[in-house]
């Protein structure tokens, strides 16, 4: 777990093949932060959950500043889910 409030964090997702019946792909989501020492730290990872679910888990940690810079692609669901960020971050 990262210590202090993070100023930068990364979020991305990818699809992976599934071995489960009736499920062709898995949706893997990952968020990373950069701590005060410049090291990347894992904030959250999940499979087949929404960005909103991930937002709830990250928000509980209270380690990302409200004016933090998100580094990600332009996925609209991700932007909408990160409600703890101020709009100027987008």
C-alpha positions as MATLAB code, in Angstrom:
seq = 'XXXXXXXXXXXXXXXXXXXXXXXXXXXXXXXXXXXXXXXXXXXXXXXXXXXXXXXXXXXXXXXXXXXXXXXXXXXXXXXXXXXXXXXXXX';
ca = [
       0.000    0.000    0.000;
       1.245    3.453   -0.846;
       1.844    5.992    1.931;
       0.727    9.623    1.692;
      -1.434   11.221   -0.957;
      -0.529   10.309   -4.522;
      -0.274   13.078   -7.102;
      -0.203   10.816  -10.189;
      -1.842    7.510  -11.006;
      -2.369    5.283  -14.017;
      -5.451    3.279  -14.993;
      -5.958    0.888  -17.878;
      -7.776   -2.254  -18.853;
      -7.289   -5.097  -21.298;
      -9.197   -8.141  -22.458;
      -7.879  -11.671  -21.926;
      -9.162  -14.968  -23.227;
     -11.333  -16.936  -20.793;
     -11.374  -20.672  -20.143;
     -14.823  -20.432  -18.572;
     -17.877  -21.745  -20.430;
     -20.124  -18.983  -21.831;
     -17.452  -16.302  -21.251;
     -15.229  -15.453  -24.223;
     -13.138  -12.719  -22.609;
     -12.170  -11.389  -19.192;
     -11.864   -7.655  -18.582;
      -8.760   -6.988  -16.476;
      -8.487   -3.501  -14.881;
      -5.378   -2.171  -13.138;
      -4.520    1.088  -11.339;
      -1.018    2.114  -10.294;
       0.220    5.124   -8.367;
       3.609    6.781   -7.962;
       4.733    7.204   -4.355;
       6.946    9.935   -2.864;
      10.054    7.930   -3.804;
       9.081    7.759   -7.485;
       8.201    4.074   -7.218;
       5.132    2.618   -8.902;
       2.725    0.935   -6.472;
      -0.309   -1.223   -7.179;
      -3.525    0.464   -6.045;
      -6.095   -2.031   -7.277;
      -6.640   -4.807   -9.785;
      -9.867   -6.583  -10.665;
     -11.413   -8.879  -13.231;
     -14.840   -8.379  -14.822;
     -15.814   -5.536  -12.489;
     -16.712   -2.010  -13.522;
     -14.551    1.085  -13.166;
     -17.139    2.269  -10.616;
     -16.398   -0.783   -8.450;
     -12.694   -0.031   -8.683;
     -13.331    3.624   -7.820;
     -15.049    2.570   -4.584;
     -12.060    0.437   -3.572;
      -9.543    3.199   -4.341;
     -11.632    5.860   -2.618;
     -11.704    3.755    0.581;
      -7.896    3.857    0.629;
      -7.904    7.701    0.692;
      -4.416    7.849   -0.824;
      -5.069    9.795   -4.045;
      -5.246   13.585   -3.926;
      -8.509   15.085   -5.206;
      -6.470   17.088   -7.717;
      -4.343   14.112   -8.792;
      -3.381   13.654  -12.421;
      -4.872   10.553  -14.056;
      -2.781    9.067  -16.853;
      -5.030    6.904  -19.025;
      -6.655    6.584  -22.405;
      -9.916    8.362  -23.182;
     -12.260    5.675  -21.836;
     -15.458    7.505  -20.840;
     -16.552    4.899  -18.244;
     -13.262    5.386  -16.386;
     -13.590    9.183  -16.328;
     -17.176    8.998  -15.051;
     -16.297    6.470  -12.338;
     -13.517    8.519  -10.723;
     -15.825   10.804   -8.819;
     -13.275   11.754   -6.169;
     -11.201   13.735   -8.682;
     -11.912   17.390   -9.326;
     -13.118   18.186  -12.834;
      -9.984   20.218  -13.534;
      -8.106   16.914  -13.516;
      -9.754   15.975  -16.787;
];
